[in-house]
Amino acid sequence: MAAAQFAGSSLASSASPRAASSRRNFLFGRTRAVEPALRPPWALEEEDFVARCTRCERCIEACPTTILVCMDGGFPGVDFSRGECSFCGDCVAACEPRALWREDASAAPWDRVAVIGAACLAARGVECRVCGEACPEGAIRFRPRLGGVAHPELDAAACTACGACIGPCPTRAIDTRARNPLPTESET
């Protein structure tokens, strides 16, 4: 079981991986990878997705949990503050240009995992288990600690990155990231 990491000890930094390059770095040709907006489940790779998506909003209208929203450029993206993804596939079925495409019924919707940031209340000594209670897969567990508040541990193998833990978190300490991300400016 892979445990969540606190900043400096065992929870990950709450800094967003979407940090843009500075103007100075851009002028000197030093750019870093910037993670694009989170696309709906079963979206094609970003370049292919943007090329195929007609921004018709059919996937947004088809989403029963209303987590799909219109983002930059009119393209659909996921907003977990509105709820969680049930992986029903309604967005894929509604996508006529096939920017969302699932060849195999057992195909994973995306290669992402939840990360718990340093703003976590448990990391600050305040009892909170909202994320663990919200997780339908039981991927977030709390191990008791002598003389302190139990800290969350994330089982990355069990996490589907459905986002159920993100919306209820009172400090917005949880986000998702690619399982094998490229280094971004905030990480270097």
SULURSUL-V585551 format. One line per field, one symbol per residue. ss: DSSP state (h for helix, s for strand, l for the rest). psi: psi as a letter, one per 40 degrees, with the letter a starting at -180 (. if undefined). burial: b if it has 9 or more other ideal C-beta (glycine too) atoms within 8 Angstrom, else e. Layout:
ss->???
psi->???
burial->???
//
This chain:
ss->lllllllllllsllllllllllhhhhhlllllllllllllllsllhhhhhhhlllllhhhhhlllllssslhhhlssslhhhlllllllhhhhhlllllslllllllllllssssssllllhhhlllllhhhhhlllllssssssllssssssslllllllllhhhhhlllllsssssllllllhhhl
psi->hhiihihdceiiiehheehiiidddddeegiihhhiihiiifiiidddddddhefeeddddehdefehihaheeiiihgeeeaihefdeddddehdefdhhhdhdehidigiiiihieehdddeehhhfdddddhdefehihhihheiihiihhgddehefeededdeheefehiiiidgiihidee.
burial->eeebbbbeeebbebeebebebeeebbeeeeebebbebebbbbbbeeebbbebbebeebbbebbebebbbbbeeebbbbebebebbeeebbbbebbeeebbbbeeeeeebbebbbbbbbbbbbbeeeebbbbbebbeeebbbbeeeeeeebbbbbbbeebebbbbbbbbbeebbbbbbeeebeebbbee
//
